[in-house]
């Protein structure tokens, strides 16, 4: 771990955070994090993409429900863009969408055009994947970038993944081609409890975003939800011998490889979060 492992982005950066439902969103952890930020930061909608261009409605169907006036309305699957103003005056652009069915390059171009109009300088994609990790340990959140300057300033790893990619990978590539800074956050969700919600993973993503932006995020009931989720999975593992044995194997592997090196870092990071909350009086 490098000296700058938890350094935040420079405060003159205008950041776009983007998460997409579907293949890139195990346990709905990433989009739940964006929804939480939208709510606690009071983000205001500024734009949305026309779903007719990008979605197969037999895959992502519109929904019908009564509106505020009682009339039944259709809601189409779309990608919404909102802007939040942080307590220190910085603006953050929030993108919450569904992975499109078609025209990915045009989709990314339209999103990045909107980002350019909003003076975005750094694009941060947020995803979640299923992994061989135990639910009883901290949820890993990796941060990678192809930008050598960001790697040095933030102490991030290079992205070495090879294989099929989702819309977050394409958006990253297109942003870099436009000369924007781009980095990717990925939470690892235990694959044996893949069904959403996954509040512990959502909480881990929010903690990483706090470190990245250097700002405390009000967490509301998420910490309690994460504890309840873990307790529920503990009960499942206790009732099912095979799952229980598997979890213990994952714990042993995790502890052997990572905990001796990471424990001091985890304590320091938690203390940094405590100081930010105390200084800003946001609570959690």
Backbone as CSV, one residue per row, in Angstrom:
resi,resn,N_x,N_y,N_z,CA_x,CA_y,CA_z,C_x,C_y,C_z
1,UNK,0.846,-1.180,0.000,0.000,0.000,0.000,0.886,1.235,0.000
2,UNK,0.605,2.204,-0.862,1.486,3.350,-1.005,1.141,4.427,-0.010
3,UNK,2.034,5.447,0.031,1.898,6.521,1.000,0.597,7.281,0.827
4,UNK,0.094,7.382,-0.399,-1.090,8.199,-0.682,-2.353,7.368,-0.791
5,UNK,-2.383,6.215,-0.165,-3.470,5.269,-0.404,-4.837,5.864,-0.123
6,UNK,-4.940,6.807,0.823,-6.254,7.339,1.152,-6.347,8.838,0.893
7,UNK,-5.458,9.355,0.058,-5.534,10.772,-0.288,-6.780,11.020,-1.132
8,UNK,-7.497,12.117,-0.873,-8.680,12.414,-1.683,-8.298,13.070,-3.009
9,UNK,-9.252,13.100,-3.915,-9.074,13.852,-5.148,-8.893,15.328,-4.818
10,UNK,-8.146,16.066,-5.641,-8.037,17.505,-5.418,-9.412,18.165,-5.399
11,UNK,-9.558,19.195,-4.559,-10.873,19.808,-4.374,-11.323,20.638,-5.574
12,UNK,-10.413,20.903,-6.512,-10.843,21.633,-7.707,-11.378,20.702,-8.793
13,UNK,-11.417,19.393,-8.508,-11.987,18.447,-9.464,-13.511,18.436,-9.341
14,UNK,-14.186,18.451,-10.482,-15.630,18.205,-10.495,-15.833,16.738,-10.865
15,UNK,-16.422,15.988,-9.949,-16.475,14.535,-10.064,-17.855,14.080,-10.522
16,UNK,-17.882,13.120,-11.428,-19.112,12.430,-11.794,-19.032,11.014,-11.259
17,UNK,-20.016,10.618,-10.441,-20.137,9.257,-9.940,-21.234,8.563,-10.731
18,UNK,-20.935,7.399,-11.293,-21.908,6.713,-12.150,-22.020,5.249,-11.770
19,UNK,-23.254,4.761,-11.642,-23.519,3.347,-11.368,-24.686,2.891,-12.223
20,UNK,-24.674,1.616,-12.602,-25.661,1.096,-13.543,-26.216,-0.235,-13.065
21,UNK,-27.513,-0.361,-13.093,-28.162,-1.624,-12.750,-27.806,-2.683,-13.790
22,UNK,-27.758,-3.936,-13.336,-27.488,-5.028,-14.266,-26.205,-5.744,-13.939
23,UNK,-25.457,-6.096,-14.975,-24.277,-6.944,-14.873,-23.216,-6.380,-13.933
24,UNK,-23.160,-5.037,-13.822,-22.117,-4.371,-13.045,-22.534,-4.098,-11.603
25,UNK,-23.635,-4.695,-11.135,-24.254,-4.221,-9.893,-24.686,-5.384,-9.006
26,UNK,-23.746,-6.220,-8.605,-24.066,-7.367,-7.754,-24.709,-6.909,-6.452
27,UNK,-25.803,-7.572,-6.088,-26.500,-7.221,-4.862,-27.099,-5.832,-4.873
28,UNK,-27.162,-5.197,-6.037,-27.614,-3.795,-6.173,-26.806,-2.850,-5.294
29,UNK,-25.584,-3.257,-4.940,-24.789,-2.468,-3.995,-24.373,-1.116,-4.562
30,UNK,-23.989,-1.074,-5.840,-23.483,0.173,-6.424,-24.612,1.184,-6.634
31,UNK,-25.723,0.737,-7.239,-26.813,1.685,-7.477,-27.463,2.110,-6.159
32,UNK,-27.466,1.234,-5.161,-27.994,1.628,-3.852,-27.136,2.736,-3.244
33,UNK,-25.825,2.669,-3.458,-24.943,3.725,-2.961,-25.258,5.057,-3.641
34,UNK,-25.485,5.029,-4.954,-25.826,6.264,-5.668,-27.176,6.816,-5.218
35,UNK,-28.150,5.929,-5.016,-29.457,6.370,-4.529,-29.323,7.019,-3.152
36,UNK,-28.487,6.446,-2.305,-28.283,7.007,-0.968,-27.677,8.408,-1.065
37,UNK,-26.653,8.565,-1.905,-26.029,9.876,-2.065,-27.012,10.898,-2.621
38,UNK,-27.849,10.477,-3.570,-28.854,11.365,-4.147,-29.771,11.896,-3.046
39,UNK,-30.156,11.014,-2.136,-31.086,11.408,-1.073,-30.420,12.303,-0.031
40,UNK,-29.263,11.854,0.502,-28.670,12.603,1.624,-28.033,13.911,1.167
41,UNK,-27.645,13.996,-0.097,-27.071,15.240,-0.603,-28.118,16.137,-1.264
42,UNK,-29.352,15.692,-1.317,-30.403,16.507,-1.912,-30.131,16.855,-3.368
43,UNK,-29.708,15.869,-4.157,-29.353,16.109,-5.554,-30.572,16.534,-6.368
44,UNK,-30.335,17.417,-7.323,-31.396,17.917,-8.195,-31.237,17.332,-9.598
45,UNK,-32.309,16.716,-10.145,-32.224,16.193,-11.517,-31.942,17.306,-12.520
46,UNK,-31.056,17.030,-13.475,-30.740,18.029,-14.499,-30.913,17.497,-15.913
47,UNK,-30.919,16.170,-16.094,-31.026,15.631,-17.449,-31.335,14.146,-17.369
48,UNK,-31.791,13.581,-18.481,-31.934,12.129,-18.599,-31.834,11.746,-20.058
49,UNK,-31.433,10.500,-20.295,-31.272,10.014,-21.664,-32.577,9.392,-22.145
50,UNK,-32.846,9.534,-23.440,-34.041,8.958,-24.034,-33.891,7.439,-24.089
51,UNK,-34.704,6.694,-23.334,-34.519,5.225,-23.306,-34.811,4.560,-24.639
52,UNK,-35.590,5.213,-25.507,-35.927,4.628,-26.806,-34.682,4.289,-27.614
53,UNK,-33.613,5.052,-27.390,-32.386,4.884,-28.158,-31.539,3.703,-27.684
54,UNK,-31.705,3.305,-26.419,-30.694,2.438,-25.826,-31.215,1.155,-25.197
55,UNK,-32.519,1.014,-25.025,-33.020,-0.129,-24.272,-33.959,-1.002,-25.098
56,UNK,-33.834,-2.299,-24.896,-34.790,-3.270,-25.404,-35.857,-3.409,-24.318
57,UNK,-37.047,-2.930,-24.592,-38.080,-2.878,-23.559,-38.647,-4.252,-23.210
58,UNK,-38.268,-5.286,-23.985,-38.614,-6.637,-23.570,-37.627,-7.169,-22.537
59,UNK,-36.473,-6.515,-22.416,-35.482,-6.863,-21.395,-35.683,-6.007,-20.147
60,UNK,-35.782,-4.702,-20.357,-36.060,-3.763,-19.267,-37.406,-3.101,-19.547
61,UNK,-38.453,-3.671,-18.993,-39.799,-3.223,-19.323,-40.190,-1.955,-18.561
62,UNK,-41.006,-1.100,-19.164,-41.563,0.021,-18.411,-42.502,-0.498,-17.331
63,UNK,-42.739,0.312,-16.318,-43.665,-0.056,-15.245,-44.813,0.934,-15.215
64,UNK,-45.947,0.480,-14.710,-47.124,1.338,-14.608,-47.571,1.372,-13.156
65,UNK,-47.900,2.584,-12.691,-48.330,2.765,-11.302,-49.025,4.114,-11.185
66,UNK,-49.848,4.308,-10.159,-50.490,5.610,-9.968,-49.452,6.694,-9.670
67,UNK,-49.644,7.862,-10.269,-48.786,9.006,-10.004,-49.294,9.805,-8.823
68,UNK,-48.635,10.941,-8.496,-49.052,11.780,-7.370,-50.493,12.266,-7.477
69,UNK,-50.977,12.416,-8.720,-52.347,12.891,-8.915,-53.359,11.750,-8.996
70,UNK,-52.890,10.520,-8.795,-53.795,9.376,-8.830,-53.932,8.741,-10.197
71,UNK,-53.502,9.447,-11.235,-53.582,8.880,-12.589,-52.474,7.858,-12.790
72,UNK,-52.792,6.794,-13.517,-51.801,5.751,-13.788,-50.809,6.265,-14.830
73,UNK,-49.520,6.080,-14.529,-48.472,6.604,-15.400,-47.456,5.517,-15.715
74,UNK,-46.855,5.643,-16.884,-45.766,4.766,-17.277,-44.436,5.378,-16.845
75,UNK,-43.567,4.525,-16.315,-42.198,4.940,-16.020,-41.270,4.091,-16.875
76,UNK,-40.463,4.771,-17.691,-39.600,4.074,-18.632,-38.213,3.885,-18.033
77,UNK,-37.557,2.765,-18.339,-36.178,2.576,-17.859,-35.274,3.611,-18.514
78,UNK,-34.534,4.350,-17.719,-33.734,5.423,-18.294,-32.478,5.642,-17.472
79,UNK,-31.680,6.573,-17.903,-30.480,6.995,-17.186,-30.668,8.441,-16.769
80,UNK,-30.617,8.695,-15.474,-30.878,10.029,-14.934,-29.579,10.665,-14.458
81,UNK,-29.469,11.957,-14.686,-28.308,12.736,-14.257,-28.783,13.789,-13.269
82,UNK,-28.111,13.869,-12.126,-28.466,14.840,-11.095,-27.190,15.516,-10.599
83,UNK,-27.372,16.690,-9.992,-26.238,17.440,-9.448,-26.476,17.693,-7.974
84,UNK,-25.455,17.381,-7.165,-25.514,17.626,-5.726,-24.443,18.648,-5.363
85,UNK,-24.768,19.525,-4.425,-23.805,20.491,-3.917,-23.389,20.072,-2.515
86,UNK,-22.103,19.834,-2.327,-21.585,19.397,-1.036,-21.525,20.576,-0.063
87,UNK,-21.408,20.296,1.233,-21.349,21.383,2.221,-20.236,22.392,1.962
88,UNK,-19.133,21.961,1.331,-18.034,22.895,1.063,-18.195,23.633,-0.260
89,UNK,-19.343,23.447,-0.919,-19.631,24.177,-2.149,-19.296,23.434,-3.422
90,UNK,-18.581,22.321,-3.332,-18.267,21.551,-4.533,-19.516,20.900,-5.098
91,UNK,-19.534,20.754,-6.413,-20.630,20.043,-7.059,-20.181,18.647,-7.464
92,UNK,-21.070,17.680,-7.278,-20.841,16.295,-7.697,-22.000,15.892,-8.598
93,UNK,-21.669,15.309,-9.732,-22.685,14.844,-10.681,-22.949,13.364,-10.411
94,UNK,-24.215,13.004,-10.271,-24.611,11.628,-9.989,-25.347,11.061,-11.196
95,UNK,-24.900,9.909,-11.678,-25.532,9.238,-12.812,-26.018,7.874,-12.344
96,UNK,-27.316,7.645,-12.468,-27.910,6.359,-12.097,-28.668,5.850,-13.311
97,UNK,-28.218,4.711,-13.835,-28.853,4.192,-15.030,-28.994,2.685,-15.010
98,UNK,-29.432,2.155,-16.123,-29.522,0.722,-16.361,-28.596,0.419,-17.532
99,UNK,-27.788,-0.624,-17.406,-26.894,-0.960,-18.504,-27.700,-1.070,-19.800
100,UNK,-27.326,-0.299,-20.826,-28.131,-0.287,-22.051,-28.035,-1.592,-22.833
101,UNK,-29.054,-1.832,-23.642,-29.101,-3.041,-24.471,-28.399,-2.853,-25.803
102,UNK,-28.196,-1.602,-26.222,-27.658,-1.336,-27.552,-27.021,0.049,-27.600
103,UNK,-26.241,0.291,-28.664,-25.636,1.591,-28.960,-24.812,2.122,-27.790
104,UNK,-23.922,1.276,-27.288,-23.133,1.655,-26.114,-22.240,2.861,-26.382
105,UNK,-21.643,2.933,-27.572,-20.749,4.062,-27.845,-21.526,5.378,-27.880
106,UNK,-22.696,5.355,-28.499,-23.512,6.575,-28.528,-23.992,6.928,-27.127
107,UNK,-24.358,5.925,-26.354,-24.803,6.125,-24.981,-23.714,6.820,-24.159
108,UNK,-22.492,6.294,-24.253,-21.384,6.890,-23.500,-21.075,8.291,-23.997
109,UNK,-21.152,8.487,-25.308,-20.885,9.819,-25.855,-21.898,10.832,-25.325
110,UNK,-23.165,10.435,-25.262,-24.185,11.360,-24.766,-23.960,11.678,-23.291
111,UNK,-23.640,10.659,-22.500,-23.364,10.894,-21.079,-22.161,11.811,-20.892
112,UNK,-21.113,11.574,-21.664,-19.907,12.378,-21.509,-20.080,13.787,-22.054
113,UNK,-20.963,13.970,-23.029,-21.307,15.329,-23.471,-21.975,16.098,-22.335
114,UNK,-22.903,15.427,-21.647,-23.564,16.056,-20.494,-22.530,16.377,-19.419
115,UNK,-21.615,15.431,-19.187,-20.563,15.654,-18.189,-19.709,16.863,-18.552
116,UNK,-19.381,17.006,-19.837,-18.578,18.150,-20.271,-19.323,19.459,-20.037
117,UNK,-20.631,19.471,-20.334,-21.434,20.682,-20.103,-21.456,21.058,-18.620
118,UNK,-21.355,20.048,-17.745,-21.373,20.284,-16.296,-19.962,20.451,-15.730
119,UNK,-18.964,20.605,-16.624,-17.567,20.877,-16.233,-16.939,19.730,-15.444
120,UNK,-17.379,18.489,-15.707,-16.801,17.328,-15.029,-15.365,17.126,-15.502
121,UNK,-14.460,16.904,-14.539,-13.060,16.629,-14.860,-12.651,15.200,-14.525
122,UNK,-13.376,14.554,-13.596,-13.047,13.182,-13.206,-14.301,12.317,-13.223
123,UNK,-14.229,11.192,-13.909,-15.344,10.253,-13.998,-15.028,9.049,-13.114
124,UNK,-15.902,8.784,-12.152,-15.719,7.656,-11.240,-16.877,6.693,-11.458
125,UNK,-16.586,5.521,-12.001,-17.619,4.506,-12.147,-17.623,3.627,-10.903
126,UNK,-18.817,3.211,-10.507,-18.992,2.432,-9.285,-19.683,1.127,-9.652
127,UNK,-19.076,0.013,-9.268,-19.657,-1.282,-9.586,-19.551,-2.238,-8.416
128,UNK,-20.189,-3.391,-8.565,-20.110,-4.453,-7.565,-20.101,-5.787,-8.296
129,UNK,-19.258,-6.686,-7.823,-19.130,-7.992,-8.466,-19.252,-9.095,-7.424
130,UNK,-19.644,-10.281,-7.871,-19.715,-11.445,-6.994,-18.319,-12.041,-6.856
131,UNK,-17.942,-12.369,-5.618,-16.574,-12.837,-5.388,-16.534,-13.843,-4.247
132,UNK,-15.421,-14.548,-4.148,-15.197,-15.514,-3.068,-14.674,-14.779,-1.838
133,UNK,-15.539,-14.041,-1.185,-15.184,-13.304,0.028,-16.182,-13.666,1.123
134,UNK,-15.745,-13.684,2.387,-16.664,-14.007,3.480,-17.464,-12.790,3.927
135,UNK,-18.722,-13.020,4.255,-19.584,-11.908,4.682,-19.196,-11.372,6.051
136,UNK,-18.379,-12.120,6.795,-18.014,-11.756,8.158,-16.837,-10.792,8.228
137,UNK,-16.191,-10.520,7.122,-15.037,-9.631,7.090,-15.414,-8.344,6.353
138,UNK,-14.587,-7.292,6.503,-14.874,-6.062,5.744,-14.987,-6.353,4.249
139,UNK,-15.967,-5.720,3.611,-16.165,-5.900,2.178,-15.048,-5.185,1.428
140,UNK,-14.273,-5.886,0.599,-13.204,-5.214,-0.147,-13.788,-4.289,-1.216
141,UNK,-13.216,-3.102,-1.337,-13.562,-2.180,-2.419,-12.260,-1.772,-3.102
142,UNK,-12.075,-2.233,-4.320,-10.858,-1.908,-5.059,-11.051,-0.603,-5.823
143,UNK,-9.969,0.128,-5.988,-9.981,1.368,-6.777,-8.840,1.286,-7.774
144,UNK,-9.161,1.372,-9.057,-8.139,1.249,-10.095,-8.297,2.373,-11.110
145,UNK,-7.204,2.648,-11.810,-7.241,3.661,-12.862,-6.124,3.397,-13.850
146,UNK,-6.344,3.825,-15.086,-5.295,3.774,-16.094,-4.509,5.078,-16.146
147,UNK,-4.895,6.061,-15.328,-4.259,7.376,-15.322,-3.040,7.351,-14.396
148,UNK,-1.816,7.494,-14.919,-0.625,7.421,-14.063,-0.565,8.525,-13.019
149,UNK,-1.118,9.701,-13.328,-1.114,10.796,-12.355,-2.006,10.446,-11.176
150,UNK,-3.212,9.932,-11.453,-4.106,9.535,-10.370,-3.514,8.383,-9.563
151,UNK,-2.852,7.454,-10.234,-2.229,6.344,-9.503,-1.210,6.864,-8.502
152,UNK,-0.456,7.875,-8.907,0.568,8.418,-8.021,-0.049,9.254,-6.901
153,UNK,-0.991,10.121,-7.243,-1.574,11.035,-6.262,-2.416,10.275,-5.236
154,UNK,-3.214,9.314,-5.707,-4.149,8.619,-4.827,-3.635,7.265,-4.352
155,UNK,-2.519,6.817,-4.892,-2.008,5.509,-4.496,-2.853,4.365,-4.985
156,UNK,-3.378,4.476,-6.213,-4.266,3.452,-6.752,-3.484,2.417,-7.552
157,UNK,-4.163,1.315,-7.832,-3.581,0.259,-8.653,-3.932,0.486,-10.118
158,UNK,-3.111,-0.060,-11.002,-3.451,-0.068,-12.421,-4.535,-1.106,-12.663
159,UNK,-5.364,-0.858,-13.650,-6.411,-1.811,-14.009,-5.800,-2.886,-14.902
160,UNK,-5.751,-4.118,-14.410,-5.130,-5.208,-15.166,-6.153,-6.221,-15.672
161,UNK,-7.453,-5.925,-15.506,-8.480,-6.895,-15.912,-8.463,-7.109,-17.416
162,UNK,-8.629,-8.375,-17.820,-8.794,-8.733,-19.227,-9.998,-9.645,-19.344
163,UNK,-10.870,-9.371,-20.299,-12.047,-10.201,-20.504,-13.260,-9.358,-20.842
164,UNK,-14.453,-9.973,-20.839,-15.673,-9.232,-21.158,-15.862,-8.064,-20.193
165,UNK,-16.389,-6.981,-20.707,-16.590,-5.811,-19.865,-18.030,-5.327,-19.967
166,UNK,-18.427,-4.535,-18.990,-19.772,-3.963,-18.968,-19.737,-2.501,-19.347
167,UNK,-20.842,-1.834,-19.147,-20.939,-0.432,-19.549,-19.977,0.431,-18.742
168,UNK,-19.652,0.043,-17.490,-18.703,0.857,-16.724,-17.316,0.824,-17.369
169,UNK,-16.912,-0.329,-17.898,-15.623,-0.410,-18.558,-15.576,0.418,-19.826
170,UNK,-16.665,0.391,-20.589,-16.726,1.166,-21.826,-16.735,2.659,-21.511
171,UNK,-17.507,3.063,-20.505,-17.558,4.478,-20.131,-16.184,4.966,-19.673
172,UNK,-15.469,4.141,-18.902,-14.108,4.487,-18.490,-13.223,4.735,-19.709
173,UNK,-13.267,3.814,-20.646,-12.416,3.906,-21.841,-12.735,5.157,-22.642
174,UNK,-14.014,5.425,-22.829,-14.414,6.584,-23.617,-14.045,7.891,-22.909
175,UNK,-14.152,7.928,-21.582,-13.780,9.132,-20.834,-12.284,9.407,-20.986
176,UNK,-11.478,8.356,-20.893,-10.030,8.535,-21.037,-9.690,9.032,-22.437
177,UNK,-10.363,8.500,-23.453,-10.128,8.942,-24.827,-10.442,10.424,-25.011
178,UNK,-11.338,10.947,-24.163,-11.675,12.373,-24.237,-10.747,13.240,-23.395
179,UNK,-9.799,12.619,-22.733,-8.871,13.385,-21.927,-9.332,13.655,-20.513
180,UNK,-10.412,12.977,-20.075,-10.870,13.139,-18.697,-10.156,12.137,-17.795
181,UNK,-10.017,12.494,-16.525,-9.512,11.534,-15.551,-10.619,10.519,-15.285
182,UNK,-10.248,9.269,-15.097,-11.260,8.236,-14.872,-10.705,7.190,-13.924
183,UNK,-11.531,6.776,-12.991,-11.159,5.679,-12.101,-12.392,4.863,-11.787
184,UNK,-12.162,3.659,-11.278,-13.249,2.709,-11.084,-13.200,2.145,-9.674
185,UNK,-14.361,2.097,-9.012,-14.501,1.473,-7.706,-15.330,0.203,-7.865
186,UNK,-14.862,-0.889,-7.257,-15.587,-2.158,-7.320,-15.666,-2.776,-5.930
187,UNK,-16.876,-3.063,-5.484,-17.075,-3.784,-4.232,-17.228,-5.269,-4.533
188,UNK,-16.661,-6.104,-3.659,-16.757,-7.553,-3.811,-17.875,-8.084,-2.906
189,UNK,-18.938,-8.591,-3.503,-20.104,-9.086,-2.766,-19.993,-10.606,-2.626
190,UNK,-20.163,-11.147,-1.417,-20.106,-12.605,-1.261,-21.098,-13.297,-2.198
191,UNK,-20.602,-14.208,-3.016,-21.454,-14.774,-4.059,-22.551,-15.671,-3.501
192,UNK,-22.377,-16.176,-2.284,-23.388,-17.073,-1.726,-24.555,-16.311,-1.097
193,UNK,-24.463,-14.978,-1.072,-25.600,-14.130,-0.652,-25.726,-12.995,-1.671
194,UNK,-25.971,-13.387,-2.912,-25.957,-12.427,-4.018,-27.241,-11.624,-4.147
195,UNK,-28.318,-12.088,-3.511,-29.607,-11.435,-3.706,-29.617,-10.067,-3.037
196,UNK,-30.097,-9.024,-3.744,-30.155,-7.702,-3.128,-31.241,-7.637,-2.056
197,UNK,-31.110,-6.680,-1.118,-30.035,-5.688,-1.026,-28.799,-6.269,-0.361
198,UNK,-27.694,-5.523,-0.486,-26.436,-5.906,0.147,-25.894,-4.680,0.895
199,UNK,-26.524,-4.334,2.019,-26.185,-3.063,2.682,-24.749,-2.979,3.163
200,UNK,-24.133,-4.102,3.509,-22.737,-4.043,3.953,-21.827,-3.619,2.806
201,UNK,-22.100,-4.101,1.598,-21.316,-3.695,0.431,-21.599,-2.241,0.066
202,UNK,-22.866,-1.838,0.151,-23.210,-0.438,-0.114,-22.474,0.481,0.844
203,UNK,-22.437,0.103,2.110,-21.745,0.892,3.128,-20.252,0.984,2.811
204,UNK,-19.651,-0.119,2.384,-18.229,-0.110,2.044,-17.945,0.829,0.870
205,UNK,-18.844,0.835,-0.121,-18.685,1.753,-1.256,-18.757,3.198,-0.783
206,UNK,-19.713,3.504,0.083,-19.855,4.875,0.577,-18.621,5.304,1.367
207,UNK,-18.056,4.400,2.154,-16.829,4.726,2.875,-15.701,5.061,1.897
208,UNK,-15.617,4.299,0.805,-14.549,4.563,-0.182,-14.788,5.888,-0.883
209,UNK,-16.044,6.228,-1.147,-16.354,7.520,-1.760,-16.021,8.654,-0.796
210,UNK,-16.281,8.455,0.498,-15.881,9.442,1.498,-14.388,9.734,1.413
211,UNK,-13.586,8.675,1.355,-12.139,8.846,1.273,-11.738,9.534,-0.019
212,UNK,-12.407,9.174,-1.106,-12.061,9.721,-2.415,-12.361,11.210,-2.500
213,UNK,-13.496,11.619,-1.938,-13.908,13.020,-2.011,-13.428,13.837,-0.814
214,UNK,-12.980,13.165,0.254,-12.582,13.887,1.453,-13.751,14.562,2.130
215,UNK,-14.904,13.888,2.147,-16.112,14.458,2.736,-16.861,13.357,3.483
216,UNK,-17.477,13.718,4.616,-18.270,12.752,5.371,-19.647,12.606,4.742
217,UNK,-20.099,11.380,4.589,-21.421,11.090,4.025,-22.351,10.676,5.166
218,UNK,-23.466,11.372,5.366,-24.434,10.898,6.365,-24.919,9.499,5.992
219,UNK,-24.858,8.586,6.931,-25.124,7.184,6.616,-26.509,6.718,7.034
220,UNK,-27.207,7.497,7.854,-28.563,7.130,8.236,-28.616,5.764,8.899
221,UNK,-29.513,4.913,8.422,-29.714,3.592,9.018,-28.856,2.504,8.376
222,UNK,-28.004,2.877,7.434,-27.221,1.860,6.727,-26.334,1.025,7.652
223,UNK,-25.639,1.617,8.623,-24.828,0.757,9.505,-25.666,-0.296,10.229
224,UNK,-26.856,0.094,10.704,-27.734,-0.878,11.374,-28.226,-1.930,10.385
225,UNK,-28.536,-1.501,9.156,-28.978,-2.451,8.129,-27.863,-3.457,7.817
226,UNK,-26.622,-2.979,7.783,-25.497,-3.865,7.490,-25.311,-4.900,8.597
227,UNK,-25.472,-4.473,9.853,-25.357,-5.406,10.976,-26.475,-6.449,10.912
228,UNK,-27.687,-5.995,10.615,-28.819,-6.923,10.520,-28.612,-7.910,9.374
229,UNK,-28.091,-7.419,8.257,-27.818,-8.298,7.109,-26.806,-9.365,7.489
230,UNK,-25.710,-8.952,8.155,-24.687,-9.922,8.541,-25.236,-10.932,9.537
231,UNK,-26.066,-10.475,10.466,-26.671,-11.397,11.429,-27.540,-12.422,10.718
232,UNK,-28.299,-11.975,9.739,-29.147,-12.893,8.985,-28.340,-13.932,8.237
233,UNK,-27.205,-13.514,7.640,-26.361,-14.477,6.925,-25.683,-15.416,7.915
234,UNK,-25.305,-14.906,9.092,-24.751,-15.775,10.140,-25.729,-16.904,10.474
235,UNK,-27.000,-16.548,10.591,-28.019,-17.547,10.920,-28.154,-18.567,9.800
236,UNK,-28.091,-18.098,8.562,-28.147,-19.008,7.416,-26.974,-19.984,7.451
237,UNK,-25.771,-19.468,7.727,-24.586,-20.321,7.763,-24.655,-21.322,8.912
238,UNK,-25.261,-20.904,10.027,-25.387,-21.803,11.177,-26.359,-22.947,10.894
239,UNK,-27.374,-22.666,10.053,-28.390,-23.674,9.749,-27.957,-24.630,8.638
240,UNK,-27.049,-24.176,7.786,-26.613,-24.975,6.637,-25.132,-25.314,6.817
241,UNK,-24.845,-26.572,7.127,-23.478,-26.982,7.415,-22.514,-26.713,6.272
242,UNK,-22.954,-26.945,5.026,-22.061,-26.745,3.888,-21.683,-25.281,3.748
243,UNK,-22.677,-24.390,3.888,-22.378,-22.955,3.799,-21.469,-22.547,4.958
244,UNK,-21.755,-23.053,6.161,-20.926,-22.727,7.313,-19.475,-23.126,7.106
245,UNK,-19.248,-24.340,6.606,-17.881,-24.797,6.342,-17.210,-23.937,5.278
246,UNK,-17.975,-23.583,4.256,-17.418,-22.767,3.171,-17.015,-21.381,3.681
247,UNK,-17.869,-20.787,4.519,-17.557,-19.475,5.076,-16.278,-19.545,5.908
248,UNK,-16.110,-20.584,6.695,-14.896,-20.716,7.513,-13.644,-20.843,6.635
249,UNK,-13.773,-21.534,5.512,-12.635,-21.627,4.586,-12.277,-20.257,4.020
250,UNK,-13.303,-19.499,3.655,-13.054,-18.157,3.135,-12.427,-17.261,4.191
251,UNK,-12.897,-17.385,5.425,-12.337,-16.577,6.514,-10.856,-16.892,6.712
252,UNK,-10.514,-18.176,6.710,-9.116,-18.561,6.906,-8.242,-18.013,5.784
253,UNK,-8.725,-18.129,4.554,-7.955,-17.618,3.419,-7.789,-16.106,3.513
254,UNK,-8.859,-15.416,3.857,-8.819,-13.958,3.955,-7.867,-13.507,5.054
255,UNK,-7.976,-14.128,6.226,-7.154,-13.729,7.367,-5.672,-14.007,7.105
256,UNK,-5.382,-15.134,6.478,-3.993,-15.503,6.224,-3.331,-14.533,5.252
257,UNK,-4.059,-14.140,4.229,-3.466,-13.336,3.165,-3.442,-11.852,3.509
258,UNK,-4.526,-11.336,4.124,-4.685,-9.886,4.172,-4.637,-9.253,5.550
259,UNK,-5.200,-9.890,6.563,-5.409,-9.167,7.810,-4.141,-8.685,8.504
260,UNK,-3.047,-9.457,8.571,-1.869,-8.929,9.264,-1.372,-7.621,8.671
261,UNK,-1.484,-7.458,7.355,-1.015,-6.243,6.703,-2.040,-5.126,6.798
262,UNK,-3.324,-5.475,6.760,-4.352,-4.456,6.592,-4.959,-3.958,7.888
263,UNK,-4.749,-4.654,9.007,-5.466,-4.285,10.218,-5.131,-2.876,10.683
264,UNK,-3.834,-2.524,10.679,-3.451,-1.179,11.101,-4.006,-0.122,10.166
265,UNK,-3.999,-0.427,8.855,-4.545,0.502,7.869,-6.046,0.693,8.075
266,UNK,-6.757,-0.397,8.354,-8.199,-0.304,8.554,-8.523,0.548,9.775
267,UNK,-7.750,0.377,10.853,-7.969,1.178,12.054,-7.718,2.654,11.759
268,UNK,-6.641,2.952,11.033,-6.327,4.344,10.704,-7.411,4.966,9.846
269,UNK,-7.928,4.181,8.890,-8.964,4.714,8.009,-10.251,4.986,8.783
270,UNK,-10.597,4.091,9.700,-11.790,4.302,10.500,-11.631,5.536,11.378
271,UNK,-10.429,5.770,11.911,-10.181,6.952,12.737,-10.295,8.224,11.903
272,UNK,-9.796,8.183,10.663,-9.936,9.337,9.772,-11.406,9.658,9.537
273,UNK,-12.223,8.638,9.339,-13.657,8.869,9.127,-14.287,9.472,10.373
274,UNK,-13.883,8.981,11.544,-14.418,9.528,12.796,-14.083,11.014,12.923
275,UNK,-12.847,11.384,12.611,-12.446,12.787,12.715,-13.233,13.656,11.748
276,UNK,-13.458,13.161,10.518,-14.229,13.951,9.542,-15.646,14.172,10.039
277,UNK,-16.258,13.132,10.581,-17.640,13.274,11.071,-17.680,14.251,12.247
278,UNK,-16.709,14.129,13.158,-16.698,15.027,14.310,-16.527,16.479,13.877
279,UNK,-15.591,16.719,12.926,-15.317,18.079,12.474,-16.512,18.682,11.743
280,UNK,-17.247,17.829,10.985,-18.353,18.364,10.186,-19.706,18.248,10.892
281,UNK,-19.720,17.476,11.981,-20.965,17.338,12.741,-22.060,16.665,11.973
282,UNK,-21.689,15.711,11.066,-22.712,15.095,10.223,-23.338,13.895,10.890
283,UNK,-22.641,13.256,11.803,-23.187,12.029,12.401,-23.193,10.907,11.403
284,UNK,-23.605,9.728,11.827,-23.626,8.631,10.881,-24.621,7.636,11.257
